[in-house]
Amino acid sequence: QVQFVERGGGLVQPGGSLTVSCAAAGGFFTAYGLAWYRQATGKQRELVASIDKDRKTNYTDSVKGRFTISRDNAKKTVYLTMNSLKPEDTAVYYCVLANQYWGQGIQVTVSS
């Protein structure tokens, strides 16, 4: 069983920056891929970014050049650094390990 501690969400103004993190407790981490999903109110959940065990990354088009996913295997933590935030980035963000274990979600709100 894998449990997560998510940190860093909150309210930020348009154009601002925010980093969310997700630390895994228990279980495996290093050998598996990680991802961040998000779900805005009234919309389907979407994949935002992923990073595999070799640190190869992928991003959905709407966040390319603005968001960066990274991992620290020693700390069993995955990060999502978000720059140039837009109101449409407002959503609950979820970390996922091995396409199987989900964090509880953390709210990010972009508003003036």
Gaussian input, Z-matrix of N, CA and C with variables (Angstrom, degrees):
# hf/3-21g

backbone

0 1
 N
 C     1     B1
 C     2     B2     1     A1
 N     3     B3     2     A2     1     D1
 C     4     B4     3     A3     2     D2
 C     5     B5     4     A4     3     D3
 N     6     B6     5     A5     4     D4
 C     7     B7     6     A6     5     D5
 C     8     B8     7     A7     6     D6
 N     9     B9     8     A8     7     D7
 C    10    B10     9     A9     8     D8
 C    11    B11    10    A10     9     D9
 N    12    B12    11    A11    10    D10
 C    13    B13    12    A12    11    D11
 C    14    B14    13    A13    12    D12
 N    15    B15    14    A14    13    D13
 C    16    B16    15    A15    14    D14
 C    17    B17    16    A16    15    D15
 N    18    B18    17    A17    16    D16
 C    19    B19    18    A18    17    D17
 C    20    B20    19    A19    18    D18
 N    21    B21    20    A20    19    D19
 C    22    B22    21    A21    20    D20
 C    23    B23    22    A22    21    D21
 N    24    B24    23    A23    22    D22
 C    25    B25    24    A24    23    D23
 C    26    B26    25    A25    24    D24
 N    27    B27    26    A26    25    D25
 C    28    B28    27    A27    26    D26
 C    29    B29    28    A28    27    D27
 N    30    B30    29    A29    28    D28
 C    31    B31    30    A30    29    D29
 C    32    B32    31    A31    30    D30
 N    33    B33    32    A32    31    D31
 C    34    B34    33    A33    32    D32
 C    35    B35    34    A34    33    D33
 N    36    B36    35    A35    34    D34
 C    37    B37    36    A36    35    D35
 C    38    B38    37    A37    36    D36
 N    39    B39    38    A38    37    D37
 C    40    B40    39    A39    38    D38
 C    41    B41    40    A40    39    D39
 N    42    B42    41    A41    40    D40
 C    43    B43    42    A42    41    D41
 C    44    B44    43    A43    42    D42
 N    45    B45    44    A44    43    D43
 C    46    B46    45    A45    44    D44
 C    47    B47    46    A46    45    D45
 N    48    B48    47    A47    46    D46
 C    49    B49    48    A48    47    D47
 C    50    B50    49    A49    48    D48
 N    51    B51    50    A50    49    D49
 C    52    B52    51    A51    50    D50
 C    53    B53    52    A52    51    D51
 N    54    B54    53    A53    52    D52
 C    55    B55    54    A54    53    D53
 C    56    B56    55    A55    54    D54
 N    57    B57    56    A56    55    D55
 C    58    B58    57    A57    56    D56
 C    59    B59    58    A58    57    D57
 N    60    B60    59    A59    58    D58
 C    61    B61    60    A60    59    D59
 C    62    B62    61    A61    60    D60
 N    63    B63    62    A62    61    D61
 C    64    B64    63    A63    62    D62
 C    65    B65    64    A64    63    D63
 N    66    B66    65    A65    64    D64
 C    67    B67    66    A66    65    D65
 C    68    B68    67    A67    66    D66
 N    69    B69    68    A68    67    D67
 C    70    B70    69    A69    68    D68
 C    71    B71    70    A70    69    D69
 N    72    B72    71    A71    70    D70
 C    73    B73    72    A72    71    D71
 C    74    B74    73    A73    72    D72
 N    75    B75    74    A74    73    D73
 C    76    B76    75    A75    74    D74
 C    77    B77    76    A76    75    D75
 N    78    B78    77    A77    76    D76
 C    79    B79    78    A78    77    D77
 C    80    B80    79    A79    78    D78
 N    81    B81    80    A80    79    D79
 C    82    B82    81    A81    80    D80
 C    83    B83    82    A82    81    D81
 N    84    B84    83    A83    82    D82
 C    85    B85    84    A84    83    D83
 C    86    B86    85    A85    84    D84
 N    87    B87    86    A86    85    D85
 C    88    B88    87    A87    86    D86
 C    89    B89    88    A88    87    D87
 N    90    B90    89    A89    88    D88
 C    91    B91    90    A90    89    D89
 C    92    B92    91    A91    90    D90
 N    93    B93    92    A92    91    D91
 C    94    B94    93    A93    92    D92
 C    95    B95    94    A94    93    D93
 N    96    B96    95    A95    94    D94
 C    97    B97    96    A96    95    D95
 C    98    B98    97    A97    96    D96
 N    99    B99    98    A98    97    D97
 C   100   B100    99    A99    98    D98
 C   101   B101   100   A100    99    D99
 N   102   B102   101   A101   100   D100
 C   103   B103   102   A102   101   D101
 C   104   B104   103   A103   102   D102
 N   105   B105   104   A104   103   D103
 C   106   B106   105   A105   104   D104
 C   107   B107   106   A106   105   D105
 N   108   B108   107   A107   106   D106
 C   109   B109   108   A108   107   D107
 C   110   B110   109   A109   108   D108
 N   111   B111   110   A110   109   D109
 C   112   B112   111   A111   110   D110
 C   113   B113   112   A112   111   D111
 N   114   B114   113   A113   112   D112
 C   115   B115   114   A114   113   D113
 C   116   B116   115   A115   114   D114
 N   117   B117   116   A116   115   D115
 C   118   B118   117   A117   116   D116
 C   119   B119   118   A118   117   D117
 N   120   B120   119   A119   118   D118
 C   121   B121   120   A120   119   D119
 C   122   B122   121   A121   120   D120
 N   123   B123   122   A122   121   D121
 C   124   B124   123   A123   122   D122
 C   125   B125   124   A124   123   D123
 N   126   B126   125   A125   124   D124
 C   127   B127   126   A126   125   D125
 C   128   B128   127   A127   126   D126
 N   129   B129   128   A128   127   D127
 C   130   B130   129   A129   128   D128
 C   131   B131   130   A130   129   D129
 N   132   B132   131   A131   130   D130
 C   133   B133   132   A132   131   D131
 C   134   B134   133   A133   132   D132
 N   135   B135   134   A134   133   D133
 C   136   B136   135   A135   134   D134
 C   137   B137   136   A136   135   D135
 N   138   B138   137   A137   136   D136
 C   139   B139   138   A138   137   D137
 C   140   B140   139   A139   138   D138
 N   141   B141   140   A140   139   D139
 C   142   B142   141   A141   140   D140
 C   143   B143   142   A142   141   D141
 N   144   B144   143   A143   142   D142
 C   145   B145   144   A144   143   D143
 C   146   B146   145   A145   144   D144
 N   147   B147   146   A146   145   D145
 C   148   B148   147   A147   146   D146
 C   149   B149   148   A148   147   D147
 N   150   B150   149   A149   148   D148
 C   151   B151   150   A150   149   D149
 C   152   B152   151   A151   150   D150
 N   153   B153   152   A152   151   D151
 C   154   B154   153   A153   152   D152
 C   155   B155   154   A154   153   D153
 N   156   B156   155   A155   154   D154
 C   157   B157   156   A156   155   D155
 C   158   B158   157   A157   156   D156
 N   159   B159   158   A158   157   D157
 C   160   B160   159   A159   158   D158
 C   161   B161   160   A160   159   D159
 N   162   B162   161   A161   160   D160
 C   163   B163   162   A162   161   D161
 C   164   B164   163   A163   162   D162
 N   165   B165   164   A164   163   D163
 C   166   B166   165   A165   164   D164
 C   167   B167   166   A166   165   D165
 N   168   B168   167   A167   166   D166
 C   169   B169   168   A168   167   D167
 C   170   B170   169   A169   168   D168
 N   171   B171   170   A170   169   D169
 C   172   B172   171   A171   170   D170
 C   173   B173   172   A172   171   D171
 N   174   B174   173   A173   172   D172
 C   175   B175   174   A174   173   D173
 C   176   B176   175   A175   174   D174
 N   177   B177   176   A176   175   D175
 C   178   B178   177   A177   176   D176
 C   179   B179   178   A178   177   D177
 N   180   B180   179   A179   178   D178
 C   181   B181   180   A180   179   D179
 C   182   B182   181   A181   180   D180
 N   183   B183   182   A182   181   D181
 C   184   B184   183   A183   182   D182
 C   185   B185   184   A184   183   D183
 N   186   B186   185   A185   184   D184
 C   187   B187   186   A186   185   D185
 C   188   B188   187   A187   186   D186
 N   189   B189   188   A188   187   D187
 C   190   B190   189   A189   188   D188
 C   191   B191   190   A190   189   D189
 N   192   B192   191   A191   190   D190
 C   193   B193   192   A192   191   D191
 C   194   B194   193   A193   192   D192
 N   195   B195   194   A194   193   D193
 C   196   B196   195   A195   194   D194
 C   197   B197   196   A196   195   D195
 N   198   B198   197   A197   196   D196
 C   199   B199   198   A198   197   D197
 C   200   B200   199   A199   198   D198
 N   201   B201   200   A200   199   D199
 C   202   B202   201   A201   200   D200
 C   203   B203   202   A202   201   D201
 N   204   B204   203   A203   202   D202
 C   205   B205   204   A204   203   D203
 C   206   B206   205   A205   204   D204
 N   207   B207   206   A206   205   D205
 C   208   B208   207   A207   206   D206
 C   209   B209   208   A208   207   D207
 N   210   B210   209   A209   208   D208
 C   211   B211   210   A210   209   D209
 C   212   B212   211   A211   210   D210
 N   213   B213   212   A212   211   D211
 C   214   B214   213   A213   212   D212
 C   215   B215   214   A214   213   D213
 N   216   B216   215   A215   214   D214
 C   217   B217   216   A216   215   D215
 C   218   B218   217   A217   216   D216
 N   219   B219   218   A218   217   D217
 C   220   B220   219   A219   218   D218
 C   221   B221   220   A220   219   D219
 N   222   B222   221   A221   220   D220
 C   223   B223   222   A222   221   D221
 C   224   B224   223   A223   222   D222
 N   225   B225   224   A224   223   D223
 C   226   B226   225   A225   224   D224
 C   227   B227   226   A226   225   D225
 N   228   B228   227   A227   226   D226
 C   229   B229   228   A228   227   D227
 C   230   B230   229   A229   228   D228
 N   231   B231   230   A230   229   D229
 C   232   B232   231   A231   230   D230
 C   233   B233   232   A232   231   D231
 N   234   B234   233   A233   232   D232
 C   235   B235   234   A234   233   D233
 C   236   B236   235   A235   234   D234
 N   237   B237   236   A236   235   D235
 C   238   B238   237   A237   236   D236
 C   239   B239   238   A238   237   D237
 N   240   B240   239   A239   238   D238
 C   241   B241   240   A240   239   D239
 C   242   B242   241   A241   240   D240
 N   243   B243   242   A242   241   D241
 C   244   B244   243   A243   242   D242
 C   245   B245   244   A244   243   D243
 N   246   B246   245   A245   244   D244
 C   247   B247   246   A246   245   D245
 C   248   B248   247   A247   246   D246
 N   249   B249   248   A248   247   D247
 C   250   B250   249   A249   248   D248
 C   251   B251   250   A250   249   D249
 N   252   B252   251   A251   250   D250
 C   253   B253   252   A252   251   D251
 C   254   B254   253   A253   252   D252
 N   255   B255   254   A254   253   D253
 C   256   B256   255   A255   254   D254
 C   257   B257   256   A256   255   D255
 N   258   B258   257   A257   256   D256
 C   259   B259   258   A258   257   D257
 C   260   B260   259   A259   258   D258
 N   261   B261   260   A260   259   D259
 C   262   B262   261   A261   260   D260
 C   263   B263   262   A262   261   D261
 N   264   B264   263   A263   262   D262
 C   265   B265   264   A264   263   D263
 C   266   B266   265   A265   264   D264
 N   267   B267   266   A266   265   D265
 C   268   B268   267   A267   266   D266
 C   269   B269   268   A268   267   D267
 N   270   B270   269   A269   268   D268
 C   271   B271   270   A270   269   D269
 C   272   B272   271   A271   270   D270
 N   273   B273   272   A272   271   D271
 C   274   B274   273   A273   272   D272
 C   275   B275   274   A274   273   D273
 N   276   B276   275   A275   274   D274
 C   277   B277   276   A276   275   D275
 C   278   B278   277   A277   276   D276
 N   279   B279   278   A278   277   D277
 C   280   B280   279   A279   278   D278
 C   281   B281   280   A280   279   D279
 N   282   B282   281   A281   280   D280
 C   283   B283   282   A282   281   D281
 C   284   B284   283   A283   282   D282
 N   285   B285   284   A284   283   D283
 C   286   B286   285   A285   284   D284
 C   287   B287   286   A286   285   D285
 N   288   B288   287   A287   286   D286
 C   289   B289   288   A288   287   D287
 C   290   B290   289   A289   288   D288
 N   291   B291   290   A290   289   D289
 C   292   B292   291   A291   290   D290
 C   293   B293   292   A292   291   D291
 N   294   B294   293   A293   292   D292
 C   295   B295   294   A294   293   D293
 C   296   B296   295   A295   294   D294
 N   297   B297   296   A296   295   D295
 C   298   B298   297   A297   296   D296
 C   299   B299   298   A298   297   D297
 N   300   B300   299   A299   298   D298
 C   301   B301   300   A300   299   D299
 C   302   B302   301   A301   300   D300
 N   303   B303   302   A302   301   D301
 C   304   B304   303   A303   302   D302
 C   305   B305   304   A304   303   D303
 N   306   B306   305   A305   304   D304
 C   307   B307   306   A306   305   D305
 C   308   B308   307   A307   306   D306
 N   309   B309   308   A308   307   D307
 C   310   B310   309   A309   308   D308
 C   311   B311   310   A310   309   D309
 N   312   B312   311   A311   310   D310
 C   313   B313   312   A312   311   D311
 C   314   B314   313   A313   312   D312
 N   315   B315   314   A314   313   D313
 C   316   B316   315   A315   314   D314
 C   317   B317   316   A316   315   D315
 N   318   B318   317   A317   316   D316
 C   319   B319   318   A318   317   D317
 C   320   B320   319   A319   318   D318
 N   321   B321   320   A320   319   D319
 C   322   B322   321   A321   320   D320
 C   323   B323   322   A322   321   D321
 N   324   B324   323   A323   322   D322
 C   325   B325   324   A324   323   D323
 C   326   B326   325   A325   324   D324
 N   327   B327   326   A326   325   D325
 C   328   B328   327   A327   326   D326
 C   329   B329   328   A328   327   D327
 N   330   B330   329   A329   328   D328
 C   331   B331   330   A330   329   D329
 C   332   B332   331   A331   330   D330
 N   333   B333   332   A332   331   D331
 C   334   B334   333   A333   332   D332
 C   335   B335   334   A334   333   D333

   B1=1.4463
   B2=1.5251
   B3=1.3258
   B4=1.4568
   B5=1.5202
   B6=1.3085
   B7=1.4562
   B8=1.5207
   B9=1.3137
   B10=1.4593
   B11=1.5209
   B12=1.3260
   B13=1.4591
   B14=1.5212
   B15=1.3138
   B16=1.4587
   B17=1.5205
   B18=1.3210
   B19=1.4559
   B20=1.5321
   B21=1.3302
   B22=1.4575
   B23=1.5107
   B24=1.2931
   B25=1.4535
   B26=1.5142
   B27=1.3258
   B28=1.4509
   B29=1.5110
   B30=1.3126
   B31=1.4668
   B32=1.5256
   B33=1.3166
   B34=1.4659
   B35=1.5258
   B36=1.3126
   B37=1.4606
   B38=1.5246
   B39=1.3114
   B40=1.4678
   B41=1.5242
   B42=1.3270
   B43=1.4550
   B44=1.5098
   B45=1.3101
   B46=1.4575
   B47=1.5111
   B48=1.3308
   B49=1.4623
   B50=1.5206
   B51=1.3089
   B52=1.4583
   B53=1.5252
   B54=1.3191
   B55=1.4605
   B56=1.5145
   B57=1.3241
   B58=1.4518
   B59=1.5279
   B60=1.3188
   B61=1.4597
   B62=1.5195
   B63=1.3104
   B64=1.4530
   B65=1.5142
   B66=1.3253
   B67=1.4610
   B68=1.5236
   B69=1.3290
   B70=1.4634
   B71=1.5179
   B72=1.3129
   B73=1.4631
   B74=1.5175
   B75=1.2969
   B76=1.4502
   B77=1.5074
   B78=1.3101
   B79=1.4565
   B80=1.5113
   B81=1.3007
   B82=1.4458
   B83=1.5230
   B84=1.2747
   B85=1.4698
   B86=1.5199
   B87=1.3324
   B88=1.4496
   B89=1.5230
   B90=1.3082
   B91=1.4623
   B92=1.5205
   B93=1.3192
   B94=1.4591
   B95=1.5250
   B96=1.3134
   B97=1.4483
   B98=1.5173
   B99=1.3221
   B100=1.4563
   B101=1.5259
   B102=1.2952
   B103=1.4633
   B104=1.5176
   B105=1.3085
   B106=1.4596
   B107=1.5293
   B108=1.3166
   B109=1.4510
   B110=1.5259
   B111=1.3193
   B112=1.4606
   B113=1.5150
   B114=1.3198
   B115=1.4642
   B116=1.5162
   B117=1.3207
   B118=1.4485
   B119=1.5271
   B120=1.3065
   B121=1.4590
   B122=1.5267
   B123=1.3095
   B124=1.4474
   B125=1.5160
   B126=1.3284
   B127=1.4636
   B128=1.5277
   B129=1.3186
   B130=1.4525
   B131=1.5278
   B132=1.3092
   B133=1.4463
   B134=1.5282
   B135=1.3412
   B136=1.4535
   B137=1.5214
   B138=1.3198
   B139=1.4643
   B140=1.5250
   B141=1.3153
   B142=1.4587
   B143=1.5266
   B144=1.3299
   B145=1.4587
   B146=1.5185
   B147=1.3313
   B148=1.4555
   B149=1.5222
   B150=1.3375
   B151=1.4565
   B152=1.5221
   B153=1.3316
   B154=1.4550
   B155=1.5336
   B156=1.3234
   B157=1.4673
   B158=1.5261
   B159=1.3467
   B160=1.4633
   B161=1.5244
   B162=1.3287
   B163=1.4747
   B164=1.5239
   B165=1.3132
   B166=1.4649
   B167=1.5196
   B168=1.3253
   B169=1.4584
   B170=1.5230
   B171=1.3256
   B172=1.4590
   B173=1.5182
   B174=1.3353
   B175=1.4601
   B176=1.5192
   B177=1.3082
   B178=1.4396
   B179=1.5230
   B180=1.3218
   B181=1.4651
   B182=1.5280
   B183=1.3071
   B184=1.4669
   B185=1.5353
   B186=1.3320
   B187=1.4703
   B188=1.5253
   B189=1.3183
   B190=1.4652
   B191=1.5245
   B192=1.3266
   B193=1.4576
   B194=1.5141
   B195=1.3336
   B196=1.4791
   B197=1.5241
   B198=1.3244
   B199=1.4668
   B200=1.5293
   B201=1.3306
   B202=1.4611
   B203=1.5239
   B204=1.3232
   B205=1.4629
   B206=1.5227
   B207=1.3235
   B208=1.4605
   B209=1.5194
   B210=1.3250
   B211=1.4653
   B212=1.5157
   B213=1.3262
   B214=1.4541
   B215=1.5252
   B216=1.3130
   B217=1.4614
   B218=1.5221
   B219=1.3155
   B220=1.4620
   B221=1.5274
   B222=1.3225
   B223=1.4643
   B224=1.5279
   B225=1.3420
   B226=1.4652
   B227=1.5202
   B228=1.3084
   B229=1.4623
   B230=1.5232
   B231=1.3173
   B232=1.4624
   B233=1.5264
   B234=1.3226
   B235=1.4630
   B236=1.5357
   B237=1.3101
   B238=1.4598
   B239=1.5283
   B240=1.3122
   B241=1.4554
   B242=1.5181
   B243=1.3290
   B244=1.4620
   B245=1.5292
   B246=1.3153
   B247=1.4641
   B248=1.5285
   B249=1.3075
   B250=1.4673
   B251=1.5260
   B252=1.3071
   B253=1.4627
   B254=1.5228
   B255=1.3366
   B256=1.4540
   B257=1.5362
   B258=1.3133
   B259=1.4714
   B260=1.5235
   B261=1.3143
   B262=1.4648
   B263=1.5247
   B264=1.3340
   B265=1.4627
   B266=1.5283
   B267=1.3162
   B268=1.4641
   B269=1.5285
   B270=1.3274
   B271=1.4642
   B272=1.5238
   B273=1.3233
   B274=1.4569
   B275=1.5208
   B276=1.3109
   B277=1.4675
   B278=1.5239
   B279=1.3472
   B280=1.4580
   B281=1.5249
   B282=1.3190
   B283=1.4607
   B284=1.5253
   B285=1.3214
   B286=1.4605
   B287=1.5236
   B288=1.2928
   B289=1.4591
   B290=1.5226
   B291=1.3196
   B292=1.4592
   B293=1.5241
   B294=1.3289
   B295=1.4763
   B296=1.5234
   B297=1.3114
   B298=1.4560
   B299=1.5258
   B300=1.3124
   B301=1.4628
   B302=1.5271
   B303=1.3324
   B304=1.4555
   B305=1.5201
   B306=1.3512
   B307=1.4340
   B308=1.5214
   B309=1.3160
   B310=1.4669
   B311=1.5162
   B312=1.3206
   B313=1.4630
   B314=1.5108
   B315=1.3330
   B316=1.4561
   B317=1.5226
   B318=1.3231
   B319=1.4629
   B320=1.5300
   B321=1.3273
   B322=1.4641
   B323=1.5175
   B324=1.3262
   B325=1.4608
   B326=1.5184
   B327=1.3333
   B328=1.4658
   B329=1.5149
   B330=1.3137
   B331=1.4610
   B332=1.5244
   B333=1.3273
   B334=1.4644
   B335=1.5209
   A1=109.45
   A2=116.08
   A3=121.62
   A4=109.00
   A5=116.25
   A6=121.02
   A7=109.12
   A8=114.95
   A9=120.71
   A10=111.42
   A11=115.07
   A12=122.03
   A13=106.49
   A14=115.60
   A15=120.87
   A16=109.69
   A17=115.66
   A18=121.08
   A19=110.00
   A20=115.33
   A21=120.53
   A22=116.27
   A23=118.87
   A24=119.64
   A25=111.64
   A26=115.14
   A27=119.36
   A28=112.58
   A29=115.03
   A30=123.24
   A31=109.46
   A32=116.49
   A33=121.28
   A34=108.45
   A35=116.24
   A36=120.83
   A37=110.81
   A38=117.52
   A39=119.73
   A40=111.43
   A41=114.74
   A42=120.22
   A43=113.62
   A44=117.15
   A45=121.22
   A46=112.97
   A47=114.54
   A48=122.12
   A49=110.66
   A50=114.31
   A51=120.75
   A52=108.04
   A53=115.88
   A54=120.70
   A55=109.26
   A56=116.21
   A57=121.31
   A58=108.22
   A59=114.80
   A60=119.87
   A61=110.13
   A62=114.34
   A63=121.18
   A64=107.60
   A65=116.49
   A66=121.82
   A67=109.32
   A68=115.34
   A69=120.63
   A70=110.55
   A71=115.18
   A72=121.18
   A73=108.38
   A74=114.49
   A75=118.51
   A76=111.91
   A77=115.88
   A78=120.15
   A79=114.40
   A80=114.83
   A81=123.08
   A82=110.48
   A83=118.10
   A84=120.57
   A85=110.62
   A86=117.23
   A87=122.20
   A88=113.74
   A89=117.64
   A90=121.20
   A91=114.25
   A92=118.15
   A93=119.91
   A94=112.22
   A95=113.15
   A96=119.33
   A97=112.33
   A98=114.14
   A99=122.00
   A100=108.62
   A101=115.87
   A102=119.73
   A103=110.28
   A104=114.12
   A105=121.72
   A106=107.93
   A107=115.57
   A108=123.50
   A109=107.85
   A110=114.87
   A111=118.71
   A112=109.71
   A113=114.13
   A114=120.00
   A115=108.61
   A116=114.79
   A117=121.09
   A118=109.45
   A119=116.31
   A120=121.22
   A121=110.03
   A122=115.96
   A123=120.83
   A124=115.48
   A125=116.89
   A126=120.89
   A127=110.08
   A128=114.00
   A129=119.42
   A130=110.60
   A131=115.21
   A132=120.64
   A133=108.97
   A134=117.10
   A135=120.40
   A136=111.13
   A137=114.88
   A138=121.22
   A139=108.39
   A140=116.46
   A141=122.21
   A142=111.03
   A143=116.42
   A144=120.93
   A145=109.42
   A146=115.47
   A147=120.08
   A148=109.60
   A149=115.20
   A150=121.48
   A151=107.23
   A152=116.92
   A153=118.08
   A154=109.90
   A155=115.96
   A156=120.39
   A157=111.58
   A158=116.79
   A159=121.83
   A160=112.01
   A161=115.73
   A162=123.46
   A163=113.18
   A164=117.33
   A165=119.75
   A166=107.76
   A167=115.82
   A168=120.76
   A169=112.37
   A170=115.18
   A171=122.65
   A172=108.66
   A173=115.27
   A174=120.60
   A175=110.22
   A176=116.00
   A177=119.00
   A178=108.45
   A179=116.62
   A180=120.28
   A181=112.92
   A182=116.99
   A183=119.59
   A184=113.43
   A185=117.94
   A186=119.92
   A187=112.64
   A188=117.87
   A189=120.26
   A190=110.89
   A191=114.69
   A192=120.52
   A193=113.63
   A194=116.63
   A195=120.11
   A196=112.28
   A197=116.52
   A198=121.37
   A199=109.93
   A200=115.56
   A201=121.57
   A202=109.71
   A203=115.81
   A204=121.06
   A205=108.37
   A206=116.12
   A207=120.68
   A208=109.01
   A209=115.16
   A210=119.51
   A211=110.35
   A212=115.47
   A213=123.09
   A214=106.05
   A215=116.12
   A216=119.89
   A217=112.03
   A218=117.40
   A219=120.18
   A220=111.00
   A221=115.88
   A222=120.49
   A223=112.06
   A224=116.14
   A225=120.65
   A226=111.03
   A227=115.26
   A228=120.70
   A229=110.49
   A230=115.34
   A231=122.07
   A232=107.54
   A233=114.77
   A234=121.65
   A235=110.08
   A236=114.79
   A237=120.80
   A238=106.09
   A239=115.31
   A240=121.19
   A241=108.37
   A242=115.03
   A243=120.80
   A244=109.13
   A245=116.50
   A246=122.63
   A247=109.84
   A248=115.56
   A249=121.98
   A250=111.01
   A251=115.22
   A252=120.21
   A253=111.69
   A254=114.22
   A255=122.76
   A256=108.90
   A257=117.32
   A258=119.06
   A259=112.55
   A260=117.52
   A261=120.02
   A262=113.14
   A263=117.96
   A264=121.04
   A265=111.48
   A266=116.73
   A267=120.92
   A268=110.01
   A269=115.49
   A270=120.44
   A271=109.02
   A272=114.48
   A273=120.83
   A274=107.06
   A275=115.83
   A276=121.84
   A277=109.54
   A278=114.66
   A279=121.43
   A280=110.27
   A281=116.90
   A282=119.63
   A283=108.56
   A284=115.05
   A285=120.71
   A286=108.95
   A287=116.03
   A288=122.31
   A289=109.26
   A290=115.99
   A291=121.68
   A292=113.29
   A293=115.81
   A294=121.29
   A295=112.50
   A296=115.34
   A297=118.25
   A298=113.52
   A299=117.19
   A300=120.62
   A301=109.69
   A302=114.80
   A303=121.76
   A304=111.06
   A305=115.61
   A306=120.10
   A307=110.24
   A308=116.34
   A309=120.51
   A310=112.53
   A311=116.98
   A312=120.68
   A313=112.22
   A314=114.47
   A315=120.46
   A316=108.33
   A317=116.29
   A318=121.41
   A319=110.62
   A320=114.81
   A321=122.40
   A322=107.07
   A323=115.80
   A324=121.29
   A325=109.18
   A326=115.76
   A327=121.70
   A328=107.46
   A329=115.51
   A330=119.80
   A331=109.80
   A332=115.04
   A333=119.64
   A334=110.38
   D1=135.21
   D2=179.60
   D3=-115.29
   D4=131.72
   D5=174.65
   D6=-119.04
   D7=151.90
   D8=-175.75
   D9=-123.42
   D10=149.33
   D11=169.67
   D12=-119.71
   D13=113.62
   D14=-178.04
   D15=-101.99
   D16=139.56
   D17=-176.99
   D18=-140.32
   D19=157.49
   D20=166.63
   D21=104.42
   D22=-3.52
   D23=179.73
   D24=-72.32
   D25=176.47
   D26=177.76
   D27=148.43
   D28=-160.79
   D29=-177.44
   D30=-103.28
   D31=131.85
   D32=178.20
   D33=-140.51
   D34=149.57
   D35=179.95
   D36=-78.41
   D37=153.45
   D38=174.96
   D39=-54.15
   D40=137.51
   D41=-176.56
   D42=89.37
   D43=-9.62
   D44=-178.40
   D45=-83.98
   D46=-175.93
   D47=-177.04
   D48=-128.87
   D49=153.87
   D50=179.39
   D51=-157.30
   D52=143.60
   D53=173.81
   D54=-120.99
   D55=127.26
   D56=173.67
   D57=-108.26
   D58=148.22
   D59=-178.94
   D60=-133.25
   D61=159.17
   D62=-177.79
   D63=-143.97
   D64=112.10
   D65=-178.33
   D66=-104.10
   D67=128.34
   D68=-179.06
   D69=-91.37
   D70=138.39
   D71=176.02
   D72=-119.73
   D73=125.26
   D74=-179.42
   D75=84.36
   D76=157.38
   D77=174.31
   D78=73.73
   D79=-163.47
   D80=-174.67
   D81=-93.95
   D82=167.26
   D83=178.15
   D84=-155.03
   D85=-54.25
   D86=-167.01
   D87=-59.72
   D88=-38.07
   D89=-171.19
   D90=-84.59
   D91=2.35
   D92=-171.75
   D93=-126.18
   D94=157.67
   D95=177.53
   D96=-77.25
   D97=159.72
   D98=179.71
   D99=-131.19
   D100=157.33
   D101=179.85
   D102=-152.72
   D103=158.89
   D104=169.59
   D105=-117.41
   D106=130.48
   D107=171.74
   D108=-113.45
   D109=164.32
   D110=172.48
   D111=-144.40
   D112=154.74
   D113=177.55
   D114=-139.99
   D115=117.25
   D116=175.24
   D117=-88.32
   D118=157.30
   D119=-179.08
   D120=-57.79
   D121=126.87
   D122=177.48
   D123=78.96
   D124=5.92
   D125=-178.30
   D126=-123.17
   D127=162.76
   D128=178.11
   D129=-75.54
   D130=153.26
   D131=176.08
   D132=-67.49
   D133=138.58
   D134=-179.11
   D135=-131.65
   D136=149.31
   D137=176.17
   D138=-77.12
   D139=126.92
   D140=-178.88
   D141=-96.48
   D142=-49.99
   D143=-176.16
   D144=-158.26
   D145=153.82
   D146=177.08
   D147=-141.38
   D148=156.58
   D149=177.30
   D150=-143.05
   D151=128.76
   D152=-178.27
   D153=-91.59
   D154=-176.67
   D155=-174.25
   D156=-65.74
   D157=-22.14
   D158=177.59
   D159=-94.08
   D160=8.52
   D161=177.07
   D162=72.06
   D163=20.15
   D164=171.43
   D165=-76.01
   D166=133.70
   D167=-173.83
   D168=-115.77
   D169=153.92
   D170=173.17
   D171=-140.52
   D172=149.31
   D173=-177.65
   D174=-136.54
   D175=148.30
   D176=170.22
   D177=-70.93
   D178=151.43
   D179=-171.48
   D180=-57.41
   D181=-36.09
   D182=-173.09
   D183=-68.71
   D184=-14.27
   D185=-178.68
   D186=-116.18
   D187=-3.34
   D188=-179.72
   D189=-57.88
   D190=133.20
   D191=-179.65
   D192=85.04
   D193=-9.62
   D194=-179.92
   D195=-115.54
   D196=-36.13
   D197=-176.69
   D198=-107.73
   D199=148.89
   D200=175.00
   D201=-134.60
   D202=126.26
   D203=174.29
   D204=-99.23
   D205=140.18
   D206=178.47
   D207=-148.62
   D208=164.70
   D209=-179.44
   D210=-138.43
   D211=148.06
   D212=174.30
   D213=-124.05
   D214=100.35
   D215=-174.29
   D216=-66.23
   D217=-33.63
   D218=-179.98
   D219=-63.64
   D220=-33.41
   D221=179.70
   D222=-97.31
   D223=-0.25
   D224=-176.76
   D225=50.88
   D226=47.49
   D227=-174.54
   D228=-130.86
   D229=139.43
   D230=172.84
   D231=-116.52
   D232=142.44
   D233=-176.42
   D234=-121.37
   D235=152.87
   D236=169.48
   D237=-132.90
   D238=109.43
   D239=177.60
   D240=-95.44
   D241=124.23
   D242=-173.16
   D243=-118.62
   D244=120.45
   D245=178.32
   D246=-115.93
   D247=164.16
   D248=178.38
   D249=48.37
   D250=48.21
   D251=-174.64
   D252=-65.32
   D253=146.43
   D254=-179.25
   D255=-121.38
   D256=156.82
   D257=177.32
   D258=-55.32
   D259=-32.74
   D260=-179.52
   D261=-72.79
   D262=-4.78
   D263=172.81
   D264=-83.59
   D265=-6.39
   D266=179.00
   D267=-61.72
   D268=124.99
   D269=-176.97
   D270=-177.32
   D271=171.57
   D272=166.30
   D273=-90.20
   D274=127.46
   D275=-177.71
   D276=-104.23
   D277=133.96
   D278=-177.83
   D279=-121.28
   D280=135.80
   D281=170.32
   D282=-93.29
   D283=148.82
   D284=-178.06
   D285=-136.81
   D286=135.20
   D287=178.29
   D288=-113.08
   D289=128.32
   D290=175.41
   D291=57.11
   D292=29.58
   D293=-179.08
   D294=54.31
   D295=24.84
   D296=-173.39
   D297=-137.22
   D298=-40.79
   D299=-174.41
   D300=-106.54
   D301=123.90
   D302=-172.73
   D303=-109.89
   D304=140.51
   D305=169.43
   D306=-74.38
   D307=173.85
   D308=-175.28
   D309=-82.38
   D310=-12.24
   D311=178.86
   D312=98.66
   D313=145.97
   D314=179.88
   D315=-138.84
   D316=134.33
   D317=-174.54
   D318=-81.65
   D319=131.43
   D320=170.77
   D321=-122.44
   D322=123.27
   D323=-179.22
   D324=-122.46
   D325=125.06
   D326=178.99
   D327=-111.30
   D328=110.12
   D329=-174.78
   D330=-159.91
   D331=149.28
   D332=175.08
   D333=-94.98

